[in-house]
Amino acid sequence: MPTFDDDLTVIRSPVLAEPGSALPVGTRMGEFEIEGWVGAGGFGIVYLAQDHSLGRRVAIKEYMPATLAARTQSLTVSIRSQRDAETFAAGLRSFVNEARLLAQFDHPSLLKVYRFWEANGTAYMVMPYYAGITLGQHLKQARQPPDEAWLRALLLPLLDALEQLHAAQCFHRDIAPDNILLLPDGRPLLLDFGAARRVIGDMTKALTVILKTGYAPIEQYGDVPDLQQGAWTDLYALGSVLHFAITRRTPPPAIQRFLSDKYQPLERMAGLPYSAGLLKAIDRMLALLPKDRPQTVAELRRMLDGPRTEARRQAAPRWRHGWPAAAAAAGLLAATGIAVGVWRAPTEAPLPVEPTAAGVAAPAAEAPNAALEAPPPAPEPAPRPVPAVAPAAIPAPMVAAAQRAPRATPRAPAAPPVQPRRCADIVQRVSLGEPMTADERDFLQHHCGQP
């Protein structure tokens, strides 16, 4: 049986049996008929479905935060407690906004959303049904690290996809090997934007549940004015993916590096069979401070395309395993950089689930597609908090930057303060050169993302 995790989506071949909270096989919603389920996580369920109108299989993702809601006998989704109503509604708005956003893009390395709607107390989005395995799975199965030609062939389509996102002021902010699907033709597909998960986590869970240790840069740990999120945030995570592909290890967690940066540059490691240009570019992507990283995809491309030493291994690797029959792109996607509540819920007619006497839903009237107007530029999300550190423990570039930065005007603390806010306050003071107490250091290590 698959596991259900608050942060990870299970990717499996379709099984014609449902987890307890899933819609039954045979359920009809308009032209779509549920055939099985292919993925489940703490914030949603992904189904395999037949589109009887167009005669094709699709994947349907349903917003279903397991800790906040449950399935009723009428197959609708209902919140478990009224105190969770605001959090559930915020996640639902983020889910719908994500679907509307993804529907605007048409790139071979970005998930495509065919349509979306709200019904049955929740929302749904319809996507292509993809076969493939994740980059994380491939790297675990491979007997040796990929060569440079393969890495560059992986990297370029992802950069093109990110450039399209960034041009719309949208940022992924959850790039990791398990969020990159490798299709049978070798094309990478970016999964799991995770907006609903992130919004709900911000409102209900600890910081460590929201961030992927080793892939999240320092600006995602705290609400620090001088450490804004942007294209450089995605480039850090992508650099961590490349670092993992080469060394089988992620870089040290950013929060740990903030205390004492022990990152060992790839460029200085002996024996790596990659060009100096590629290794230098990855090291720049993994710079601790946002200002020291490439600021745009275009800038990173120039670094990658510049003069470089030839890699010792030239040939692209062959797959050393067969492709599974079918694994759905079941990532709990959700575009980041979307303001919660900016848009109203779609006004189209819903597609209700209509149970029959036998317990299987009968066809419901088809609703028109939701309007796909372009979303406004996404505001920066509230970064995650981090605690204080002694100046001696901070890398020299950070100290210099902090000395040049103007001191922030003290603000009255929120009442009562929450862990993320305290983390952010400590980070901000330390970035301005103030010392950190032993209690603050202990708080940073145990409550702000430090493993």
C-alpha positions in Angstrom: 0.0 0.0 0.0 1.2 3.5 -0.7 2.1 5.8 2.1 0.5 9.2 2.7 2.8 12.0 3.5 2.2 15.7 4.1 5.0 16.7 1.8 5.4 14.0 -0.8 3.1 12.7 -3.5 3.1 9.0 -4.1 3.7 8.1 -7.8 2.4 4.6 -8.6 1.0 2.7 -11.5 -2.8 2.9 -11.4 -4.6 0.6 -9.0 -8.3 -0.1 -9.4 -8.9 0.3 -5.7 -9.3 3.5 -3.7 -7.8 4.9 -0.5 -10.5 5.5 2.1 -11.0 9.2 1.2 -11.0 8.7 -2.6 -13.9 8.8 -5.0 -15.1 5.3 -5.9 -14.2 3.8 -9.3 -17.0 4.5 -11.7 -17.8 7.9 -10.3 -18.9 10.2 -13.2 -18.3 14.0 -13.2 -19.5 15.3 -16.5 -17.6 13.6 -19.3 -15.0 12.2 -16.9 -15.3 8.7 -15.3 -12.9 7.6 -12.5 -11.0 4.4 -13.4 -8.6 4.3 -10.5 -6.2 6.4 -8.5 -2.6 7.1 -9.2 -1.3 9.3 -6.4 -2.3 10.6 -3.0 -0.7 12.9 -0.5 -1.7 15.0 2.5 -3.3 17.7 0.3 -4.9 16.0 -2.6 -5.7 12.9 -4.6 -4.9 12.2 -8.3 -7.1 9.9 -10.3 -6.9 8.1 -13.6 -10.0 8.9 -15.5 -11.5 8.4 -18.9 -12.6 11.5 -20.9 -15.6 10.1 -22.8 -16.0 13.3 -24.8 -12.6 13.2 -26.4 -11.8 9.5 -26.0 -8.6 9.8 -24.0 -7.2 9.0 -20.6 -6.5 12.0 -18.3 -5.3 12.6 -14.7 -7.7 14.5 -12.4 -6.4 16.1 -9.3 -8.8 16.8 -6.4 -8.2 19.2 -3.6 -8.4 17.1 -0.5 -6.4 18.2 2.5 -6.6 15.1 4.7 -6.0 16.8 8.0 -8.8 19.4 7.4 -11.5 17.6 5.5 -13.2 14.2 5.0 -15.5 12.5 2.4 -19.1 12.4 3.3 -21.6 9.6 2.3 -22.8 11.8 -0.5 -19.2 11.9 -1.8 -18.8 15.6 -1.1 -15.8 17.1 0.8 -16.6 18.6 4.2 -14.3 20.2 6.7 -13.7 18.3 9.9 -14.0 21.3 12.2 -15.3 24.8 11.8 -12.1 26.2 13.1 -10.4 24.8 10.0 -12.8 26.6 7.6 -10.5 29.6 6.9 -7.5 27.4 6.3 -9.4 25.0 4.0 -10.8 28.0 2.0 -7.3 29.5 1.6 -5.9 26.3 0.3 -8.9 25.9 -2.1 -8.4 29.4 -3.5 -4.7 28.6 -4.0 -5.5 25.3 -5.7 -7.9 27.1 -8.1 -5.4 29.9 -8.8 -2.7 27.4 -9.5 -4.9 25.6 -12.1 -5.8 28.9 -13.7 -2.1 29.9 -13.8 -0.9 26.6 -15.3 -3.6 26.7 -17.9 -1.9 29.8 -19.3 1.4 28.0 -20.1 2.1 25.7 -23.0 5.7 24.4 -22.6 6.8 20.7 -23.1 8.5 20.8 -19.7 5.6 22.3 -17.8 2.4 20.4 -16.8 -0.6 21.3 -18.9 -4.0 21.9 -17.4 -6.9 21.2 -19.7 -9.7 22.5 -17.5 -10.7 23.0 -13.9 -13.9 23.5 -11.9 -15.3 23.7 -8.4 -17.9 21.2 -7.2 -18.8 18.9 -4.3 -17.3 21.2 -1.7 -13.9 21.2 -3.4 -12.1 21.7 -6.7 -10.6 19.6 -9.6 -8.1 20.1 -12.3 -7.7 17.9 -15.4 -4.2 17.2 -16.8 -2.6 14.9 -19.3 -1.8 11.4 -18.0 2.0 11.0 -18.3 4.1 7.9 -18.2 7.6 8.1 -16.7 9.7 8.0 -13.6 11.0 10.8 -11.4 14.6 12.0 -11.7 15.0 10.9 -8.0 14.0 7.4 -9.0 16.3 7.4 -12.0 19.3 8.6 -10.0 18.7 5.9 -7.3 18.7 3.2 -10.0 21.7 4.5 -12.0 25.0 2.8 -11.3 27.0 5.9 -11.7 26.5 9.7 -11.9 25.3 11.0 -15.2 27.8 12.6 -17.6 27.9 16.2 -18.5 26.1 15.8 -21.8 23.2 14.1 -20.1 23.1 16.8 -17.4 23.0 19.6 -19.9 20.3 17.9 -21.9 18.3 17.7 -18.7 19.0 21.2 -17.7 18.2 23.2 -20.8 14.5 22.3 -21.1 14.0 23.0 -17.4 15.7 26.4 -17.8 13.4 27.2 -20.7 10.3 26.2 -18.7 11.5 28.3 -15.7 12.2 31.3 -17.9 8.6 31.1 -19.1 7.3 31.0 -15.5 9.6 33.8 -14.4 8.5 36.0 -17.2 5.0 35.9 -15.7 6.4 36.7 -12.3 5.7 33.1 -11.1 8.2 31.1 -9.2 8.2 27.3 -8.5 9.9 27.3 -5.1 9.8 23.5 -4.7 12.2 22.1 -7.3 13.7 18.7 -6.2 14.5 15.4 -7.9 11.1 13.9 -7.0 9.4 16.9 -8.6 11.0 16.3 -12.1 9.4 13.6 -14.2 11.5 11.9 -16.9 9.3 11.0 -19.9 10.1 8.0 -22.2 11.5 10.3 -24.8 14.0 11.7 -22.3 12.1 15.0 -21.8 12.0 16.4 -18.2 8.7 17.6 -16.9 8.5 19.9 -13.9 5.9 18.8 -11.3 4.5 19.8 -7.9 4.3 23.6 -7.5 2.6 22.8 -4.2 0.8 26.1 -3.6 -2.1 24.7 -1.7 0.3 22.7 0.5 2.4 25.7 1.1 -0.5 27.9 2.0 -2.0 25.4 4.4 1.4 24.7 5.9 2.0 28.4 6.5 -1.2 28.5 8.5 -1.1 25.3 10.3 2.2 23.5 10.4 5.9 23.8 11.4 8.4 25.3 9.0 10.2 22.0 8.5 7.1 20.5 6.9 7.0 23.2 4.2 10.7 23.2 3.0 12.7 20.4 1.4 16.0 20.4 3.4 19.0 20.8 1.1 16.9 22.3 -1.8 15.4 25.4 -0.1 17.6 28.5 -0.1 18.0 30.8 2.9 15.4 33.4 1.7 12.7 30.7 2.1 13.3 30.4 5.8 12.3 33.8 7.0 10.5 37.1 6.3 13.7 39.1 5.9 13.4 42.3 3.7 17.0 42.0 2.4 16.5 38.4 1.3 13.7 38.5 -1.2 12.6 35.5 -3.3 12.8 35.5 -7.1 14.2 33.7 -10.1 17.4 33.1 -8.0 15.3 31.0 -5.5 14.4 28.5 -8.2 18.0 28.5 -9.5 19.4 27.6 -6.1 17.0 24.6 -5.9 17.9 23.6 -9.4 21.6 23.9 -8.5 20.9 21.5 -5.5 19.4 19.0 -7.9 22.5 19.1 -10.1 24.7 18.8 -7.0 22.8 15.8 -5.9 23.0 14.2 -9.4 26.8 14.6 -9.4 27.7 13.8 -5.8 24.6 11.8 -4.5 24.4 14.4 -1.7 22.5 17.6 -1.3 24.4 20.7 -0.3 24.3 21.5 3.5 20.9 22.9 4.5 20.8 26.6 3.9 19.9 27.3 7.5 23.0 25.4 8.6 25.1 27.3 6.1 23.7 30.5 7.6 25.2 29.6 10.9 28.5 28.3 9.5 28.9 27.9 5.8 30.7 24.6 5.2 29.7 24.2 1.6 32.6 22.7 -0.5 32.6 24.2 -4.0 32.3 21.5 -6.7 34.9 23.4 -8.7 37.5 22.6 -6.0 36.7 18.9 -5.7 39.3 16.7 -7.3 38.4 14.0 -9.8 34.9 15.2 -10.9 34.6 14.4 -14.7 32.8 17.6 -15.6 34.0 20.9 -17.2 35.1 23.7 -14.9 32.5 25.9 -16.5 29.6 23.6 -15.4 30.9 23.2 -11.9 31.5 26.9 -11.5 27.9 27.6 -12.7 26.5 25.2 -10.1 28.6 26.7 -7.4 27.2 30.2 -8.3 23.6 28.8 -8.3 24.3 27.6 -4.8 25.6 30.8 -3.4 24.2 31.4 0.1 23.0 35.0 -0.5 20.6 35.7 -3.3 22.7 38.6 -4.7 25.6 36.3 -5.3 23.6 33.9 -7.6 22.7 34.3 -11.2 19.7 36.7 -11.1 17.9 35.3 -14.2 17.8 32.2 -16.4 19.4 34.3 -19.2 22.4 35.1 -16.9 22.8 31.4 -16.0 22.7 30.4 -19.7 25.5 32.8 -20.5 27.6 31.2 -17.7 26.9 27.7 -19.1 27.5 28.7 -22.7 30.8 30.5 -22.0 34.3 29.1 -22.5 34.7 25.9 -20.7 37.0 22.9 -20.4 35.7 19.8 -22.2 34.2 17.2 -20.0 36.1 14.0 -19.8 33.1 12.0 -20.6 31.2 13.1 -23.7 28.6 10.5 -24.6 25.1 10.8 -23.3 24.2 7.9 -21.0 21.8 5.2 -22.0 18.9 4.3 -19.7 19.9 1.3 -17.6 16.4 0.3 -16.8 13.0 -0.2 -18.4 10.2 2.2 -18.1 7.4 1.3 -15.8 4.1 0.6 -17.7 2.6 3.9 -16.4 3.3 6.2 -13.6 1.1 9.3 -13.4 2.4 12.8 -13.1 0.6 12.8 -9.8 2.5 15.7 -8.2 0.5 17.9 -5.9 1.2 20.8 -8.2 0.3 24.3 -7.4 2.0 27.4 -8.8 3.8 29.5 -6.3 3.9 33.3 -6.4 0.1 33.4 -6.4 -1.7 35.7 -4.0 -4.3 33.8 -1.9 -7.7 35.3 -2.4 -6.7 37.6 -5.3 -9.3 35.9 -7.6 -12.8 34.9 -7.0 -13.8 31.3 -7.4 -14.7 30.4 -11.0 -18.4 31.2 -11.7 -19.0 28.3 -14.1 -21.7 25.7 -13.4 -20.3 22.9 -11.2 -20.0 19.2 -12.2 -21.6 17.5 -9.1 -21.1 13.9 -8.2 -24.4 12.2 -8.5 -24.5 8.8 -6.6 -26.9 6.2 -7.9 -28.7 3.6 -5.9 -25.8 1.2 -6.6 -23.3 3.7 -5.2 -21.7 4.6 -8.5 -22.2 8.1 -9.8 -24.3 8.8 -12.9 -23.3 11.3 -15.6 -23.8 14.9 -14.6 -24.4 17.8 -16.9 -21.2 19.1 -18.5 -20.1 22.5 -17.4 -18.2 25.0 -19.7 -14.5 25.4 -19.2 -13.4 27.9 -16.6 -12.2 31.2 -18.0 -8.4 31.2 -18.4 -7.6 34.9 -18.0 -4.0 35.6 -17.2 -3.3 36.2 -13.5 -1.8 39.4 -12.2 1.9 39.3 -11.3 2.4 37.2 -8.2 3.4 39.0 -5.0 6.4 37.6 -3.0 5.3 35.0 -0.4 6.1 35.4 3.2 9.6 33.9 3.6 10.3 31.5 6.3 12.0 32.5 9.6 15.4 32.0 10.9 17.3 32.6 14.2 20.4 34.6 15.1 24.0 33.8 14.8 27.2 35.3 16.1 28.9 37.4 13.4 32.0 35.1 13.5 29.8 32.3 12.3 28.5 34.1 9.3 30.4 34.0 6.0 32.5 37.0 5.3 30.3 38.2 2.3 27.2 38.1 4.5 29.0 40.1 7.2 30.1 42.7 4.7 26.7 43.0 3.2 25.2 43.3 6.6 27.5 46.1 7.6 26.5 48.1 4.5 22.8 47.5 5.0 20.8 50.1 6.9 19.4 49.0 10.3 15.8 48.2 10.2 13.4 50.2 12.4 12.3 48.0 15.3 8.8 46.7 14.9 6.3 45.8 17.6 6.1 42.0 17.8 2.9 40.2 16.8 0.9 38.8 19.7 1.4 36.0 20.3 4.6 35.5 18.2 4.7 32.3 16.2 7.9 30.3 15.4 8.2 31.4 11.8 8.1 35.1 12.9 10.7 34.6 15.6 12.9 32.8 13.1 12.6 35.8 10.7 13.3 38.3 13.3 16.5 36.5 14.4 17.7 36.2 10.8 17.0 39.9 10.1 19.0 41.0 13.1 21.9 38.7 12.4 22.0 39.9 8.7 22.4 43.4 10.1 25.5 42.3 12.2 23.9 41.9 15.6 25.2 39.0 17.8 23.0 36.0 18.7 22.4 34.7 22.1 22.8 31.0 23.1 19.0 30.7 23.5 18.5 32.1 20.0 21.0 29.8 18.5 19.3 26.8 20.1 15.9 28.1 18.8 17.3 28.4 15.3 18.7 24.9 15.3 15.6 23.2 16.6 12.7 25.2 15.2 13.7 26.9 12.0 14.4 24.1 9.5 17.7 22.7 10.9 17.6 18.9 10.6 
